Amino acid sequence: MDLINRIRNDLATMGNADMEPKLVGKSITLTMSPLPAQKRKRKFSSPKELSSPDKPTDKLQNENH
């Protein structure tokens, strides 16, 4: 349950937990609903953001090659 609570805390800036996590047999269930788009704050970067060609370091590397 520690892991699911950590996940819930990590996603708190993106959505609300609708209920407490439930352990049923070998399954853990956690239901979350997203926050409105203007209230969401990313805590982690998406893969697209990490490989975006718009970053200045990528432009410098491309110009040197």
N, C-alpha and C positions, 0 to 999 in steps of 0.2 A: 504493500500500500504506500510505502515511502516514495516509490518511483512514480506512481500515478499522481500523488500529491505534488511532486516536483513538476510533473508535466502540467498539471492544472495551474500551478504558480507561474510557470514559464509562459503559458498562453493567456494569462490574465489581461495582458494589454491588447489582446486580439478578440477575446470573447468572455462571456460569463458562464460559470458552471451552473447549470440548471438544478443540479442535485448533488449530493455527496456521492463519492465513489461507492459502488456496491460490489461486494465479493460474493459471487454465486458459483459454487463449485470451484472450477478452475478458471473461471472468467471474471474479469473486473470490468464493470461498466461505468462510464462517466459520460454524461450528456452535457454538451456545451452549446451555446448559441452565440453567433458572432455579434460583435459590437457594430454600431453604425460606422460606415466607411470613414467619416471624418473624425471619429474618436479612436480609431485603431492606431496603434504605434508598434511598428515592427521591432522586436527584440533581436531577431536574427536576420541575416541577409538571405535572399533567395538565390538559387543557382544562377539565374539570369543576371542579377546585380553583380555577382562575383565575376562573371565573364563578360561584362558589358564593354563594348569597344569605345564607349564614351569616356572612360577613365583616362586622365592625362598620362598616367604611366604607360598604358597600352599604346597611346599615340606616339609617345617618345620611342618606345621599343620598335614600333612599326617603321618609323622614320629612319632609324639607325640601320635597318636591315635592307 
